[in-house]
Amino acid sequence: MRAYIAVREEGEALVRAIGIPVTILRPWYVLGPGHRWPALLVPAYALLERLPPTRDGARRLGLVTREQMVAALVRAVEDPPAAGIRVLDVPAIRRGGA
């Protein structure tokens, strides 16, 4: 996981250095065909999101559906930022990129 995070940070830094408007999506795990086993964790996530000590982490590391991801991607393309960088984390992806 450390290697993934390091590469992601490097890629985002390169995009920032270019200076073009961009939307970065940061899903933790996308549920979809062939990738449904984490759906078994949904009840645990629901509990962790209700407990104050674990709420932020559970929301940040939550699961998103393929449909939510596609909606966020469409929104990113149809409504790009005027300037700078817009980062969509799990809660924003769940809202369709809003």
N, C-alpha and C positions, 0 to 999 in steps of 0.2 A: 504494500500500500504506500509505503514511503516513496518508492520509485515513481509510482503513478502520480502522487501529489507533487513531487519535484518536477516531473515533466509537464504537468498541467500548469504549475506556476511559471515555468520557463516559457511555455507557449503563450500564456497570458501576458507575460512581460514583453515578449516580442511584439505582440499585437498592440500593447500600450505604446511601445516605442515608435511604432509606425504612425500613430496618431489618427488613424481613421476611426469613424464612429463604428462601434461594434457591440453586439449583444453576445454575452457568454452565458451558456446554460451549464449549470452545475448539478445535474441529477446525482443522487447517490447510487440508486439501483432502479433500473427500468424493468417493470414487470411486463412480460409479453410471451409470445409463443417460445417454448423452450426455456423460458426463464421465469417460471411461475412458482418454483419451490419456496422462495422467500415470502410468498403470500401467506404461508403458515405463520409468519412472524407478525402479521397485522394485529392480532389481539395484544401481543406484547408491546408493539409500538403504541397502540391506543392507551394502554395502561401507563407507559412511560411518558406519554405526552400529557397525562393528567397529574403527574407528580412533579412539583416544582423543582426538585434537584435535577431531574432528568429531562424536563420539558424541552429546553433549547436544543440539546443534543438529539433528542428523538425527532424533533421537527427538522433539524438540519440534515439528519441522516435518514430521513424517511424514504419510503418507497413511492415511486410514481408509476403510473400506468403508461403504456405505450400511447394511448389516446391523449393523455395529459401532455406527454412529451411532444407529440405531433402538433397539438394545439399551441403550445409554447413556441415551437419552431415556426409555425405559420405566423403567429403574432410578431415574432422577431423579424421576419422577412417583410411582412406587410406594414409594420410600424417601427422602423429602425430608429435608433436614437439620433437626434439632430447633431449631437457632438458627444465626444467622450465614450465612455464604456458603461454599458448597462449589464449588470450581473444578475441572472435569475437563478436563485437557489431553489431548493425543494418546495418551500411554501409558495413561491411565485410561480413555479412550474405547475403546481397543483391548481393554481388560479388561472391557468391558461396563458401565462406570461404577463399577467397584469401586475 
